[in-house]
Amino acid sequence: MTPSIKPQPGIMDIRLYEGGAGHLDGKANVLKLSSNENPQGPSDAAKEAFRRAAHDLHRYPPTDHRALRAAIGEVWHLDPDRVICGVGSDEIIHFLCQAYAGRGDEVIHTEHGFLMYRISALAAGATPVEVRERERVTDVDAILAACTKKTRLVFLANPNNPTGTMIGEPEIERLADGLPPQAILVLDGAYAEFVEGYDAGLRLIEARQNVVMTRTFSKIYGLGGLRVGWGYGPRPIIDVLNRIRGPFNLSTAALAAAEAAVRDTAHTEKCRADNARMRKWLAGALAEMGVPSDTSTANFVLARFASEAEAAACDDHLREQGIIVRRVAGYKLPNCLRITVGDEAACRRVAHAVGQFKGLR
């Protein structure tokens, strides 16, 4: 790059995002538990919709995402005209920063929050502000104390990734009510479907003008490979986001599969129940080996080790056994490993391998 050609301020402060590894050289039967993917995959209805979409690949997709928005509205009992669809929830997060934060503005996120909050803030030229958590749980008082006249966005993942912890609706309501008037609270509900009876903040959104939610089809719906997400919020905010959304940001196949997936509530319920059962089993098995974790409400557990060295050594051992989990030092949790909840065979395999590492098997 020549001295005269320079990116916008903040861009070079972004560290490249690294997704969960999916391959181990020289290893067969690799078990990938690094990306919080649904071990059951998408529903049969979603796969059939994807296959049928092959007949229309020569056609441009609809720009208004009307059918998918209608399906989301029916299932979640919300106004489809206030839904925006994007390339995963990541794109909605990016839209929010692009539209509402810039040079001189601040974007708040918690210390163990999703890395895309910082990345999208910097890409927009804004200043990311990191706020401490209390024992890996969101601290509302700390967030409110960090707010200033420069605060434009506050990102809160609930449940959080990579900790798996969450806060209740009264605390979220207190946070929304305590924000400065120019700030928007963004509730990242990527893992909301794993929590029985949780509306991801929908009631709060309907009662306020400063709360937005983001959601994804990549987790419980098993469509990570298609990259579909959505957001919901006050009509004026959604109108702003749609003005910067690309007209053909989602493919015909992705839209069709996502619509079928959200309507197949029986598959979603089964995935939620299976995940809850195996999450409890895995957390308990690890705890018996001296590897604790906070109560997770998502589809992973954050296994805590005595030190960074022990976590790294356990990860190396798991890789030798053909098992990939996620190191989370980049989330300021160097002594932890995030382990996706797989099916029963996967959970038993990873527990056995951890037991071998701890000298218990």
C-alpha positions as CSV (number, residue, x, y, z in Angstrom):
1,M,0.0,0.0,0.0
2,T,1.4,3.4,-1.0
3,P,1.7,6.1,1.7
4,S,-1.1,8.1,0.0
5,I,-3.6,5.2,0.0
6,K,-4.9,4.8,3.5
7,P,-8.0,3.1,5.0
8,Q,-10.4,4.9,7.3
9,P,-9.3,5.5,10.9
10,G,-10.0,2.4,13.0
11,I,-9.8,-0.2,10.3
12,M,-6.2,-1.2,11.0
13,D,-7.0,-1.6,14.7
14,I,-9.3,-4.5,13.8
15,R,-7.8,-8.0,14.4
16,L,-9.1,-10.5,11.9
17,Y,-11.9,-12.6,13.2
18,E,-11.0,-16.3,13.5
19,G,-13.8,-18.8,13.3
20,G,-13.7,-22.2,15.0
21,A,-11.3,-24.6,13.4
22,G,-12.9,-27.5,11.5
23,H,-9.9,-29.6,10.4
24,L,-7.1,-31.5,12.0
25,D,-4.2,-32.7,9.7
26,G,-3.7,-36.4,9.8
27,K,-6.9,-37.1,11.9
28,A,-9.9,-39.1,10.8
29,N,-13.3,-39.0,12.4
30,V,-12.7,-35.4,13.6
31,L,-15.3,-34.1,16.1
32,K,-15.9,-30.4,15.6
33,L,-17.2,-28.7,18.8
34,S,-15.7,-25.3,18.2
35,S,-18.5,-23.3,16.4
36,N,-21.7,-23.9,18.4
37,E,-23.3,-25.7,15.5
38,N,-26.5,-27.8,15.9
39,P,-25.5,-31.5,15.8
40,Q,-28.9,-32.4,14.4
41,G,-28.5,-29.9,11.5
42,P,-31.4,-28.2,9.8
43,S,-34.9,-29.8,9.7
44,D,-36.0,-32.0,6.9
45,A,-38.4,-29.2,5.8
46,A,-35.5,-26.7,5.5
47,K,-33.5,-29.1,3.5
48,E,-36.3,-29.8,1.1
49,A,-37.0,-26.1,0.7
50,F,-33.3,-25.6,-0.1
51,R,-33.5,-28.4,-2.8
52,R,-36.6,-26.9,-4.4
53,A,-34.9,-23.5,-4.6
54,A,-32.4,-25.0,-7.0
55,H,-35.0,-24.7,-9.8
56,D,-35.0,-20.9,-9.4
57,L,-31.3,-20.1,-9.2
58,H,-31.4,-18.1,-12.4
59,R,-33.8,-15.7,-10.8
60,Y,-32.9,-12.8,-8.6
61,P,-34.1,-13.1,-5.0
62,P,-36.9,-10.8,-3.7
63,T,-35.5,-7.6,-2.3
64,D,-38.1,-7.3,0.5
65,H,-37.8,-10.8,2.1
66,R,-41.6,-10.6,2.5
67,A,-42.2,-14.4,2.9
68,L,-39.5,-14.9,5.5
69,R,-40.5,-11.8,7.4
70,A,-44.1,-13.0,7.5
71,A,-43.0,-16.4,8.8
72,I,-40.9,-14.8,11.5
73,G,-43.9,-12.6,12.4
74,E,-46.3,-15.6,12.7
75,V,-44.0,-17.8,14.8
76,W,-42.8,-15.0,17.2
77,H,-46.0,-13.0,17.2
78,L,-44.5,-9.7,16.0
79,D,-45.0,-7.2,13.3
80,P,-43.3,-8.4,10.1
81,D,-43.0,-4.9,8.8
82,R,-40.5,-4.2,11.6
83,V,-38.3,-7.1,10.7
84,I,-35.0,-6.7,8.8
85,C,-33.2,-9.7,7.4
86,G,-29.4,-9.9,6.9
87,V,-26.4,-12.1,6.2
88,G,-26.4,-13.6,9.7
89,S,-27.0,-11.4,12.7
90,D,-23.4,-10.1,12.0
91,E,-24.7,-8.0,9.2
92,I,-27.5,-6.5,11.3
93,I,-24.8,-5.6,13.9
94,H,-22.8,-4.0,11.2
95,F,-25.8,-2.0,9.9
96,L,-26.4,-0.7,13.4
97,C,-22.9,0.6,13.8
98,Q,-22.8,2.0,10.2
99,A,-26.1,3.8,10.7
100,Y,-25.7,5.1,14.3
101,A,-22.1,5.3,15.3
102,G,-19.2,7.1,13.7
103,R,-16.1,9.2,14.6
104,G,-16.4,10.7,18.1
105,D,-19.1,8.2,19.1
106,E,-18.8,5.3,21.5
107,V,-20.1,1.7,21.3
108,I,-20.3,-0.2,24.6
109,H,-19.8,-4.0,24.9
110,T,-18.9,-6.2,27.8
111,E,-15.5,-7.7,28.4
112,H,-16.4,-11.2,27.3
113,G,-18.9,-10.2,24.6
114,F,-19.0,-11.2,21.0
115,L,-16.0,-10.0,19.1
116,M,-18.1,-8.5,16.2
117,Y,-19.3,-5.7,18.4
118,R,-15.7,-4.2,18.6
119,I,-15.0,-5.0,14.9
120,S,-18.2,-3.3,13.6
121,A,-17.7,-0.3,15.9
122,L,-14.1,0.2,14.6
123,A,-15.2,-0.3,11.0
124,A,-17.7,2.5,11.4
125,G,-15.0,4.8,12.9
126,A,-16.5,4.7,16.4
127,T,-14.7,4.0,19.6
128,P,-15.5,0.6,21.3
129,V,-15.8,0.8,25.1
130,E,-15.3,-2.4,27.0
131,V,-17.1,-2.8,30.3
132,R,-16.2,-5.3,33.0
133,E,-18.5,-8.2,33.8
134,R,-19.0,-9.7,37.3
135,E,-17.8,-13.2,37.4
136,R,-18.5,-13.7,33.7
137,V,-22.1,-12.2,34.0
138,T,-23.2,-8.9,32.6
139,D,-23.1,-6.1,35.2
140,V,-25.8,-3.6,34.4
141,D,-24.5,-1.0,36.9
142,A,-21.1,-1.1,35.2
143,I,-22.6,-0.5,31.8
144,L,-24.7,2.4,33.0
145,A,-21.6,3.9,34.7
146,A,-19.8,3.7,31.4
147,C,-22.4,5.6,29.4
148,T,-21.7,9.1,28.3
149,K,-23.0,11.7,26.0
150,K,-21.0,9.9,23.3
151,T,-22.7,6.6,23.8
152,R,-24.7,5.6,20.7
153,L,-25.0,1.8,21.0
154,V,-24.9,-0.7,23.8
155,F,-24.5,-4.4,22.8
156,L,-25.7,-7.1,25.1
157,A,-25.6,-10.8,24.2
158,N,-28.2,-12.6,26.2
159,P,-27.3,-15.5,26.6
160,N,-23.7,-14.4,26.2
161,N,-21.1,-16.0,24.0
162,P,-18.7,-17.4,25.1
163,T,-19.8,-17.5,28.7
164,G,-23.3,-19.0,28.3
165,T,-24.6,-16.8,31.1
166,M,-27.6,-14.4,30.9
167,I,-29.4,-11.8,32.9
168,G,-33.2,-11.6,33.6
169,E,-35.7,-9.3,32.1
170,P,-35.9,-7.0,35.1
171,E,-32.2,-6.2,34.7
172,I,-32.5,-5.7,31.0
173,E,-35.4,-3.4,31.6
174,R,-33.4,-1.4,34.1
175,L,-30.6,-1.1,31.6
176,A,-32.9,0.1,28.8
177,D,-34.5,2.7,31.1
178,G,-31.1,3.9,32.3
179,L,-29.5,4.6,29.0
180,P,-28.9,8.2,27.8
181,P,-31.6,9.4,25.4
182,Q,-29.4,9.1,22.3
183,A,-28.4,5.5,22.9
184,I,-29.8,2.2,21.5
185,L,-29.8,-1.0,23.4
186,V,-29.1,-4.0,21.1
187,L,-30.1,-7.4,22.5
188,D,-28.1,-10.1,20.7
189,G,-30.4,-13.2,20.8
190,A,-28.3,-15.6,18.8
191,Y,-28.8,-18.2,21.5
192,A,-32.3,-17.1,22.6
193,E,-34.1,-20.2,21.2
194,F,-32.2,-22.4,23.6
195,V,-33.9,-20.8,26.6
196,E,-37.4,-22.1,27.3
197,G,-40.0,-19.4,27.3
198,Y,-37.5,-16.5,26.6
199,D,-38.7,-13.9,24.1
200,A,-35.3,-12.4,23.7
201,G,-36.5,-8.9,24.7
202,L,-39.6,-8.7,22.5
203,R,-41.8,-7.3,25.3
204,L,-39.3,-4.6,26.0
205,I,-39.0,-3.7,22.4
206,E,-42.8,-3.3,22.0
207,A,-42.8,-0.9,25.0
208,R,-39.8,1.2,24.1
209,Q,-38.2,3.2,21.2
210,N,-34.6,2.5,22.2
211,V,-34.3,-1.3,22.1
212,V,-33.5,-3.6,19.1
213,M,-32.9,-7.4,18.9
214,T,-30.8,-9.4,16.6
215,R,-31.3,-13.1,15.9
216,T,-29.8,-15.8,13.7
217,F,-30.6,-19.0,11.9
218,S,-27.1,-20.3,12.4
219,K,-27.5,-21.9,15.8
220,I,-30.6,-23.9,16.7
221,Y,-32.0,-23.9,13.2
222,G,-28.8,-25.4,11.8
223,L,-28.3,-23.1,8.9
224,G,-24.9,-21.7,9.6
225,G,-23.7,-22.5,6.1
226,L,-26.4,-20.2,4.6
227,R,-25.8,-17.1,6.7
228,V,-29.3,-15.8,7.5
229,G,-30.2,-13.5,10.4
230,W,-32.8,-11.0,11.3
231,G,-33.4,-8.0,13.5
232,Y,-36.5,-6.4,15.1
233,G,-37.1,-3.0,16.6
234,P,-38.9,0.3,16.4
235,R,-40.1,1.1,12.9
236,P,-37.9,4.3,12.6
237,I,-34.8,2.3,13.4
238,I,-35.6,-0.6,11.0
239,D,-36.4,2.0,8.3
240,V,-32.9,3.5,8.7
241,L,-31.2,0.0,8.6
242,N,-33.1,-0.9,5.4
243,R,-31.7,2.2,3.7
244,I,-28.2,0.8,3.9
245,R,-29.1,-2.9,3.3
246,G,-28.1,-4.3,0.0
247,P,-31.2,-5.1,-2.1
248,F,-30.1,-8.7,-2.8
249,N,-28.2,-9.5,0.4
250,L,-29.9,-12.9,0.8
251,S,-30.1,-15.6,-1.8
252,T,-33.3,-17.4,-2.9
253,A,-32.1,-20.7,-1.4
254,A,-31.2,-19.1,1.9
255,L,-34.6,-17.3,2.2
256,A,-36.5,-20.5,1.4
257,A,-34.6,-22.7,3.8
258,A,-34.9,-20.1,6.6
259,E,-38.7,-19.7,6.1
260,A,-39.2,-23.5,6.3
261,A,-36.8,-23.7,9.3
262,V,-38.6,-21.1,11.4
263,R,-42.0,-22.7,10.7
264,D,-40.9,-26.2,11.7
265,T,-41.4,-25.5,15.4
266,A,-41.4,-29.2,16.2
267,H,-37.8,-29.6,15.1
268,T,-36.8,-26.5,17.1
269,E,-38.5,-27.8,20.2
270,K,-36.7,-31.2,19.9
271,C,-33.3,-29.5,19.4
272,R,-33.9,-27.3,22.5
273,A,-34.9,-30.3,24.6
274,D,-32.0,-32.5,23.4
275,N,-29.5,-29.6,23.9
276,A,-30.7,-29.0,27.5
277,R,-30.4,-32.7,28.4
278,M,-26.9,-33.1,27.0
279,R,-25.7,-29.7,28.3
280,K,-26.7,-30.7,31.8
281,W,-24.9,-34.1,31.4
282,L,-21.8,-32.6,29.9
283,A,-21.4,-29.9,32.5
284,G,-22.0,-32.4,35.3
285,A,-19.5,-34.9,33.8
286,L,-16.8,-32.1,33.6
287,A,-17.5,-30.9,37.1
288,E,-16.9,-34.3,38.5
289,M,-13.5,-34.2,36.9
290,G,-12.7,-30.9,38.6
291,V,-13.5,-28.8,35.5
292,P,-16.3,-26.3,36.5
293,S,-18.4,-24.2,34.3
294,D,-21.0,-21.5,34.9
295,T,-24.7,-22.4,34.4
296,S,-25.0,-22.2,30.6
297,T,-28.3,-21.2,28.9
298,A,-26.9,-21.7,25.4
299,N,-25.6,-24.7,23.3
300,F,-22.1,-24.8,24.8
301,V,-20.3,-24.9,28.1
302,L,-17.4,-22.8,29.1
303,A,-15.0,-25.2,30.8
304,R,-12.7,-23.5,33.3
305,F,-9.2,-24.8,34.1
306,A,-6.8,-23.9,36.9
307,S,-4.5,-21.9,34.5
308,E,-4.0,-20.9,30.9
309,A,-1.3,-23.6,30.6
310,E,-3.7,-26.3,31.8
311,A,-6.4,-25.2,29.3
312,A,-3.9,-25.2,26.5
313,A,-2.6,-28.6,27.4
314,C,-6.1,-30.0,27.6
315,D,-6.9,-28.5,24.2
316,D,-3.7,-30.1,22.8
317,H,-4.8,-33.5,24.2
318,L,-8.3,-33.2,22.7
319,R,-6.8,-32.4,19.3
320,E,-4.7,-35.5,19.6
321,Q,-7.9,-37.4,20.1
322,G,-9.5,-35.7,17.1
323,I,-11.7,-33.3,19.0
324,I,-11.8,-29.6,18.2
325,V,-13.0,-27.2,20.9
326,R,-12.5,-23.4,21.1
327,R,-9.8,-21.6,22.9
328,V,-11.1,-18.3,24.1
329,A,-8.1,-16.3,25.2
330,G,-9.2,-13.7,22.6
331,Y,-12.3,-13.2,24.8
332,K,-10.0,-12.6,27.8
333,L,-10.7,-16.0,29.1
334,P,-7.3,-17.7,28.7
335,N,-7.9,-20.4,31.2
336,C,-11.1,-21.6,29.5
337,L,-12.2,-23.8,26.6
338,R,-15.6,-23.3,25.0
339,I,-17.1,-26.7,24.2
340,T,-20.2,-27.0,21.9
341,V,-22.9,-29.4,23.2
342,G,-23.0,-32.2,20.6
343,D,-25.2,-35.3,20.5
344,E,-24.9,-37.9,23.2
345,A,-22.0,-39.8,21.5
346,A,-20.1,-36.5,21.0
347,C,-20.6,-35.4,24.6
348,R,-19.4,-38.8,25.9
349,R,-16.4,-38.7,23.7
350,V,-15.3,-35.3,24.8
351,A,-15.9,-36.2,28.5
352,H,-13.9,-39.3,28.1
353,A,-11.0,-37.4,26.5
354,V,-11.0,-34.8,29.3
355,G,-11.0,-37.6,31.8
356,Q,-7.9,-39.1,30.2
357,F,-6.2,-35.7,30.3
358,K,-7.1,-35.3,34.0
359,G,-5.8,-38.9,34.7
360,L,-9.2,-40.2,35.6
361,R,-9.9,-42.5,32.6
